[in-house]
Amino acid sequence: MALPTGIEILPIRKWENRHQNFTQKLKQGASFKVRNNSTITKGTDRYLATTKNLQWLIGHAIDNNIRLRAMGSGWSFSKVAVSEGGIVDTKSLRLNFSVNKTNVNDQYLNKGGLAEDLFFVQCGVSMLQLNSKLEKEKRPNRSIKASGASNGQTVAGALSTGTHGAAFNVGAIQDFVTGIHLIVGKDRHVWLERHSNPVVSDKFINWLGADLIRDDTMFNAALVSFGSFGFIHGIMIETEPKYLIEEHRIDEIAYTDALKTTMTTLDFSKIKTILPFPQHSPDRELYHFEVIINPYDFEPNNKEKGVFLKASYKRKYRDDYVRRTSDDKGLTYGDDLLGLIQTVMDSLGGLSVLLVPKLVSILFPLAYKEVPPVEGTIGETFSNTKFRGKVASAALGIDIKDSVRVTEEVLKIIEEGDPFPGGISLRYVKGTEALLGFTKFPNTCVLELDGVDADVTRNFYQKVWDRLETLNIKYTLHWGKINFNLNFERVQNMYGTATVQHWLDTRNELLGTEAMKVFTNGFIERCGLDRKVGLIV
């Protein structure tokens, strides 16, 4: 088979995600690696040539009845981003461009936006690479507005699964995306942005050669669509001037009514004697707030068995700060240790349950010990992530008013005899406009249950989800983390029937029948999100 320059076959029949918690079988000869054509001198021309190659792949998949998914870093714990046919490795697609004023829409400029606010990146750029480009190479230096704790994901992958970060005044990664270049068919590609916020000019669209769609609902549908709307080729992001994050870790904090009020309202005046600085001050602005709980060494109102806090402040950039070192983040779980604990728990049956509390209590203070405050840019704060073994991670989105109640229900489940080999954290994120963004509540608390990947952990997750449904507490699940209970009924309950319908309508409108088959996988079939145009039944 003759392949276009820039496309090569990947000789693989199975693929393992980066966290090593599942392996996906693939069809022989159905997976590809895509590169920008290095024989083309001009970067903008290389980008356009790759657009044609992505269209070729869709045509090839249609002709050969193959399912495809773009694959970035393979970061997700769930099978949201894999295909039962083949995968398209896009990690080499790393072109990036500053935006000239002539490529910016007048409405964006008239509202106070600047050309230097915008940065256009290809889908394979990782969050780590994006930070480096913005903070070190772009002139003037810039920063992204928020970041997840991990940064190995590609920008497209982080966007598509709703990676959230913990900036309670900013939102998740998709919330600073202003435009998406989608390859939706063998003969069609579109530029999608909001009607209420047009960003690019006619000159940009003419260069791109795409169909222009300005529609708020369609844009909000495409933001979190986990690769099922076609190939995301390019993304326009909105940045801000480079800034510093000053991180404080505080231990031995009693779980009191004052703290619970802050957890459910984000009224930081209730814990002003605990925080190192006020929420608002001339040279600092509280940016990130997190509560971390060791469920096996916890007692309300007891400082000796209290919680850990992380409070990060946003500061104006200056060059004379003390750079972070590799030791500043404290000890984290190690590869061999996590693998050993998982093997013990999976192999020893009943004995493993007895080991869980002791193991967690030994590890927890090492991973979350208090350290002196440190400063760094957002790229330095969320620096190169190293894998620590087979971890399990589930993240629930809940309304902040329910955060204390849900936390205490999780602790009750553990007290009732269901062990969880890990810890509990609560992070706070501004709600998203993305239709299926799991940070959907106006003020969202992301309750994370991170631990060792083992049967006992997955059983615990199921107990938590069942408990919340029994109590009729609304929740969502992170698309890229462990979410094996998702089905169409739950997706409707989480996001609302009308919202799900809008998402389905957008997918149907963007993709023809043939392309929809290419970009369908088992995950969205299980969630009922592969449905054709028509009323939901």
C-alpha positions in Angstrom: 0.0 0.0 0.0 1.4 3.4 -1.0 1.3 5.8 1.8 1.5 9.6 1.6 4.8 11.2 2.7 4.5 11.7 6.5 2.4 8.6 7.2 3.8 5.2 8.2 2.2 2.0 9.4 2.8 1.0 13.1 3.3 -2.8 13.2 1.4 -3.3 16.5 -1.5 -5.5 17.5 -1.9 -4.4 21.0 -1.3 -1.2 23.0 -0.9 -0.5 26.7 -1.8 2.8 28.3 0.9 4.8 30.1 -0.5 3.9 33.6 -0.4 0.2 32.7 -3.9 -0.5 33.9 -5.2 -1.9 30.6 -4.1 -3.3 27.3 -6.1 -2.7 24.1 -6.1 -5.2 21.2 -5.8 -3.7 17.7 -6.2 -4.9 14.1 -3.0 -5.7 12.3 -1.9 -3.0 9.9 -4.6 -0.6 11.1 -2.4 1.8 13.2 -0.3 4.6 11.8 2.3 7.2 12.8 1.8 10.7 11.4 4.7 13.2 11.0 4.9 16.6 9.5 6.6 16.5 6.1 10.2 17.6 6.8 10.9 18.2 3.2 8.5 21.2 3.2 10.4 24.2 4.4 7.7 26.5 5.7 5.9 25.5 8.9 2.5 26.8 7.8 2.8 24.7 4.6 3.8 21.6 6.6 0.7 22.1 8.7 -1.6 22.2 5.6 0.1 19.1 4.2 -0.6 17.2 7.4 -4.3 18.3 7.2 -4.4 16.4 3.9 -2.7 13.4 5.4 -5.3 13.2 8.2 -8.0 13.4 5.6 -6.4 10.6 3.7 -6.4 8.5 6.8 -10.1 9.0 7.2 -10.7 8.0 3.6 -8.5 4.9 4.1 -10.4 3.9 7.2 -13.8 4.4 5.5 -12.7 2.3 2.5 -11.4 -0.5 4.7 -14.0 -0.4 7.4 -11.5 0.5 10.2 -12.1 2.3 13.4 -9.5 4.9 14.3 -8.6 7.2 17.2 -5.9 9.8 17.5 -3.5 8.9 20.2 -1.4 11.4 22.1 0.4 10.3 25.2 -1.9 7.5 26.2 -2.5 9.1 29.6 -6.1 8.1 30.3 -7.0 5.4 32.8 -10.2 4.6 30.9 -10.6 3.3 27.3 -12.1 6.6 26.3 -9.4 7.4 23.8 -8.6 4.0 22.2 -10.1 2.1 19.3 -10.8 -1.5 18.5 -9.4 -0.9 15.1 -6.2 1.1 15.0 -4.6 4.1 16.7 -3.0 7.1 15.0 0.1 8.3 16.8 0.1 12.1 16.6 2.9 12.8 19.2 5.2 14.1 16.4 2.8 16.8 15.3 4.3 19.6 17.4 4.1 22.7 15.2 3.2 25.9 17.1 2.7 29.5 16.0 2.4 32.9 17.6 -0.6 34.8 16.0 -0.2 37.9 13.9 -2.7 40.7 14.5 -4.0 40.3 10.9 -5.1 36.8 11.8 -7.2 38.0 14.7 -10.9 39.0 14.5 -11.7 42.7 15.1 -14.4 41.8 17.6 -11.8 40.0 19.8 -9.5 43.0 19.6 -12.3 45.5 20.3 -13.2 43.6 23.5 -9.6 44.0 24.8 -8.0 40.9 23.5 -4.5 41.0 22.1 -2.8 39.0 19.4 -0.1 38.1 21.9 -2.8 36.5 24.1 -3.3 33.8 21.4 -1.1 30.8 20.6 -1.9 28.1 18.0 -0.6 24.6 18.6 -0.7 21.3 16.7 -2.4 18.4 18.5 0.8 16.5 19.5 2.3 19.3 21.6 2.4 18.1 25.2 1.5 20.3 28.1 5.2 20.2 29.2 6.3 21.4 25.7 3.6 24.0 25.6 4.7 25.5 28.9 8.3 25.5 27.7 7.4 27.3 24.4 5.3 29.9 26.2 7.6 30.6 29.2 11.0 30.4 27.5 10.6 31.1 23.8 7.5 33.2 23.1 8.1 37.0 23.2 6.9 38.4 25.5 6.9 35.3 27.8 3.4 33.9 28.5 1.7 31.3 30.7 -1.3 29.0 30.4 -4.1 29.8 32.8 -4.3 26.4 34.5 -2.8 23.0 34.4 -3.5 19.5 35.6 -1.1 17.9 38.1 0.3 15.8 35.4 1.8 17.3 32.2 2.6 14.4 30.0 -0.7 14.6 28.1 -0.9 16.2 24.7 -2.9 19.4 24.6 -5.5 17.7 22.5 -5.8 14.8 24.9 -6.0 16.9 28.0 -8.6 19.1 26.3 -10.7 16.2 25.0 -11.1 14.4 28.4 -11.7 17.6 30.5 -8.4 17.6 32.4 -9.2 20.1 35.2 -6.3 21.4 37.2 -7.4 23.2 40.4 -7.7 26.9 39.7 -11.0 27.8 41.3 -11.2 31.2 39.4 -10.2 29.9 36.0 -11.5 26.5 35.1 -10.3 23.4 33.3 -7.9 23.2 30.3 -10.8 23.4 27.8 -11.9 26.7 29.3 -9.0 28.6 27.8 -9.4 27.1 24.3 -10.9 29.6 21.8 -10.8 27.6 18.6 -10.5 24.1 17.2 -9.4 22.8 13.8 -11.3 19.5 13.3 -10.7 17.1 10.4 -14.1 15.6 10.1 -14.1 13.7 6.8 -11.9 12.7 3.8 -13.0 15.9 2.0 -13.9 18.2 4.9 -12.3 20.0 7.8 -13.7 22.8 9.9 -12.6 25.7 12.1 -14.9 25.8 15.1 -15.3 28.7 17.6 -18.0 30.4 19.6 -20.4 32.8 17.9 -20.3 34.9 21.0 -16.5 35.1 20.9 -15.1 35.1 17.3 -11.4 35.0 17.5 -9.8 34.5 14.1 -10.0 36.7 11.0 -11.0 35.8 7.4 -7.3 35.8 6.6 -6.7 33.0 9.0 -9.6 31.0 7.6 -8.5 31.5 4.1 -5.0 30.2 4.9 -6.5 27.2 6.7 -8.9 26.4 3.9 -11.5 25.1 6.4 -15.2 25.6 6.7 -15.9 28.2 9.3 -18.4 27.4 12.0 -19.3 29.9 14.7 -21.7 28.3 17.0 -21.6 28.3 20.8 -23.4 25.0 21.4 -21.4 23.2 18.7 -18.1 24.6 20.1 -19.1 23.6 23.6 -19.9 20.1 22.4 -16.6 19.6 20.7 -14.5 20.8 23.6 -14.9 17.6 25.5 -15.5 14.9 22.9 -12.7 12.4 23.5 -11.7 12.0 19.9 -15.1 11.1 18.7 -15.7 14.2 16.6 -12.8 13.6 14.2 -9.1 14.4 14.3 -8.3 17.5 16.3 -5.4 18.9 14.3 -4.9 22.4 15.8 -6.0 24.3 18.9 -6.1 28.0 19.6 -5.4 28.8 23.2 -5.7 32.0 25.2 -2.7 32.7 27.4 -1.8 35.4 29.9 1.4 37.2 31.0 3.9 34.9 32.7 3.3 34.5 36.4 4.6 32.6 39.4 2.9 30.2 41.7 3.9 30.2 45.4 2.9 26.8 46.9 2.4 26.2 50.6 1.8 22.9 52.2 0.2 22.9 55.7 -0.2 19.8 57.9 -1.8 19.1 61.2 -5.0 21.0 60.5 -8.0 20.0 62.4 -11.2 19.0 60.5 -13.5 21.6 62.0 -16.8 23.3 61.2 -14.8 26.4 60.0 -12.9 24.3 57.5 -16.1 22.5 56.4 -17.7 25.9 55.7 -14.7 26.8 53.5 -15.0 23.5 51.7 -18.6 24.0 50.9 -18.5 27.8 50.1 -14.9 28.8 49.3 -15.3 31.5 52.0 -11.7 31.6 53.0 -12.3 34.1 55.8 -13.4 31.2 57.9 -9.8 29.8 57.9 -7.8 33.0 57.6 -5.7 32.1 60.7 -4.6 28.9 59.0 -3.8 30.3 55.5 -0.3 31.8 55.2 -1.8 34.9 53.5 -5.2 36.4 52.8 -7.2 35.4 49.7 -6.5 38.8 48.2 -3.5 40.9 48.9 -1.5 43.5 46.9 1.2 41.0 45.8 -0.6 37.6 46.0 -3.9 36.1 44.9 -5.1 32.7 46.2 -5.1 30.5 43.1 -5.4 26.9 44.2 -6.9 25.3 47.3 -6.8 21.6 48.1 -7.7 19.4 51.1 -6.0 16.0 51.5 -7.2 13.3 53.9 -5.6 10.1 55.1 -8.7 8.0 55.8 -6.8 5.8 58.2 -5.4 8.5 60.4 -8.4 10.9 60.6 -10.6 12.2 63.4 -12.8 15.3 63.3 -11.6 18.2 65.5 -8.4 16.4 66.3 -5.3 18.3 65.1 -3.1 15.2 65.5 -5.4 13.3 63.1 -6.3 16.2 60.8 -6.0 17.0 57.2 -3.3 18.4 54.9 -3.8 21.6 53.0 -2.3 22.9 49.8 -2.7 26.7 49.2 -1.1 28.2 46.1 -0.9 31.9 45.4 -0.5 33.6 42.0 2.2 36.2 42.0 3.5 38.6 39.4 6.5 37.2 37.6 9.9 38.4 38.8 13.3 36.9 37.9 14.9 36.8 41.4 12.8 33.9 42.9 14.5 30.8 44.2 14.1 28.0 41.6 12.4 24.8 42.6 14.5 21.6 42.9 13.5 18.0 42.4 13.1 17.6 46.2 10.6 20.4 46.6 7.5 18.4 46.0 8.2 15.9 48.7 8.4 12.1 48.5 5.9 10.3 46.2 5.1 6.7 45.8 7.9 4.7 44.1 7.6 2.2 41.2 8.6 -0.9 43.0 6.6 -0.1 46.1 3.4 0.5 44.3 3.8 -2.7 42.2 4.6 -4.6 45.4 1.6 -3.4 47.3 -0.7 -4.2 44.3 0.7 -7.7 44.1 0.3 -8.3 47.8 -3.3 -7.1 47.8 -4.3 -9.0 44.7 -2.6 -12.2 45.7 -3.3 -12.6 49.4 -7.0 -12.2 49.5 -8.4 -11.5 52.9 -4.9 -10.8 54.3 -4.6 -7.8 52.0 -7.5 -6.1 53.6 -5.6 -6.1 56.9 -2.6 -4.7 55.3 -4.3 -1.7 53.7 -4.6 0.7 56.7 -1.0 0.2 57.8 0.4 0.6 54.4 -1.5 3.8 53.7 -0.6 5.3 57.0 3.1 4.6 56.4 3.1 6.1 52.9 0.8 9.0 53.3 2.9 11.3 55.5 5.9 10.6 53.2 4.0 11.6 50.1 2.3 14.7 51.6 4.7 16.0 54.2 4.9 19.7 54.9 7.7 21.4 53.1 8.9 25.1 53.0 7.0 27.3 50.5 8.4 27.2 47.0 7.8 29.3 43.9 7.9 28.6 40.2 6.2 29.2 36.9 3.2 27.0 36.1 5.6 24.9 33.9 8.1 24.6 36.7 5.3 23.8 39.3 3.9 21.0 37.1 7.2 19.8 35.7 8.1 16.5 34.0 5.9 13.8 35.4 7.5 10.4 36.2 5.4 7.3 36.5 5.3 5.6 39.8 3.8 2.2 39.0 0.3 0.9 38.5 -1.9 3.5 40.1 -5.6 3.8 40.2 -7.4 7.1 40.0 -11.1 8.0 40.1 -12.3 11.6 40.1 -15.8 12.7 40.9 -17.2 16.2 40.0 -19.6 17.4 42.7 -21.2 20.7 43.6 -19.1 22.3 46.3 -22.1 22.5 48.6 -22.0 18.7 48.7 -18.2 18.3 49.2 -18.3 17.7 53.0 -21.3 15.3 52.8 -19.6 13.3 50.0 -16.3 13.2 51.9 -18.0 11.9 55.0 -19.9 9.3 53.1 -16.6 8.1 51.6 -15.1 7.9 55.1 -18.2 6.0 56.3 -17.8 3.4 53.6 -14.2 2.8 54.8 -15.3 2.6 58.4 -17.9 0.0 57.5 -15.1 -2.3 56.4 -14.5 -1.6 52.7 -10.7 -0.7 52.5 -9.3 1.8 50.1 -5.5 1.6 49.5 -5.0 5.3 48.9 -5.9 8.8 49.9 -8.6 11.4 49.4 -8.2 14.9 48.0 -10.6 17.7 47.2 -9.7 20.3 44.6 -11.8 23.2 43.5 -12.4 24.3 39.9 -14.5 26.9 38.2 -17.4 25.3 36.2 -17.0 24.7 32.5 -19.2 25.6 29.5 -18.2 22.3 27.8 -21.4 20.3 27.4 -19.9 17.1 28.7 -17.2 18.7 30.8 -17.2 16.8 34.1 -16.5 20.1 36.0 -20.1 21.1 35.1 -21.1 22.6 38.4 -20.7 26.4 38.6 -18.3 25.8 41.4 -17.0 22.3 41.1 -15.3 20.2 43.8 -13.2 17.5 42.2 -13.0 14.7 44.8 -10.1 12.4 43.8 -9.6 8.9 45.1 -6.0 8.0 44.2 -4.4 4.7 45.2 -3.1 1.4 44.0 -4.7 -0.4 41.1 -6.2 -3.6 42.5 -9.5 -5.3 42.7 -10.1 -4.0 46.2 -9.8 -0.4 44.9 -12.2 -0.9 42.1 -14.7 -2.5 44.4 -14.4 0.5 46.6 -15.1 2.9 43.7 -18.3 1.0 42.9 -19.4 1.3 46.5 -18.9 5.1 46.5 -20.8 5.6 43.2 -23.6 3.4 44.5 -23.8 5.3 47.8 -24.1 8.6 46.0 -26.9 7.4 43.7 -28.8 5.9 46.7 -28.5 9.3 48.4 -29.5 11.1 45.2 -26.3 13.3 45.3 -25.4 14.5 41.8 -22.0 13.7 40.6 -20.0 13.3 37.4 -16.9 11.2 36.6 -13.7 12.2 34.9 -13.8 10.8 31.3 -10.1 9.9 31.4 -10.0 8.3 34.8 -11.6 5.1 36.1 -15.3 5.2 35.2 -16.4 1.7 34.4 -19.9 2.2 35.7 -20.8 4.8 32.9 -23.7 4.0 30.7 -26.2 6.0 28.7 -28.7 6.3 31.6 -25.9 7.6 34.0 -24.6 10.0 31.3 -28.1 11.5 30.9 -28.5 11.7 34.7 -25.2 13.4 35.1 -25.5 16.0 32.3 -29.2 16.2 31.5 -31.1 14.7 28.5 -31.2 18.0 26.6 -27.4 18.6 27.0 -26.6 15.1 25.8 -29.0 15.6 22.8 -27.1 18.8 21.8 -23.8 16.9 22.0 -25.2 14.0 19.9 -26.7 16.4 17.4 -23.4 18.2 17.0 -21.5 14.9 16.4 -24.1 13.9 13.8 -23.9 17.3 12.0 -20.1 17.4 11.9 -19.5 13.8 10.8 -21.2 12.0 7.9 -22.4 8.5 8.5 -19.2 7.0 7.1 -16.9 9.1 9.3 -19.0 8.5 12.4 -18.2 4.8 12.1 -14.5 5.6 11.9 -14.6 7.6 15.1 -16.8 5.3 17.1 -15.3 3.1 19.8 -16.5 0.7 22.4 -16.3 3.4 25.1 -18.9 5.7 23.5 -21.0 2.8 22.5 -21.2 1.8 26.2 -22.1 5.4 27.1 -24.7 5.5 24.3 -22.9 8.4 22.7 -22.7 6.8 19.3 -26.4 7.4 18.5 -27.6 8.7 15.2 -29.7 11.8 14.7 -33.1 11.6 16.2 -34.8 11.7 19.5 -33.1 10.0 22.4 -35.1 6.9 23.3 
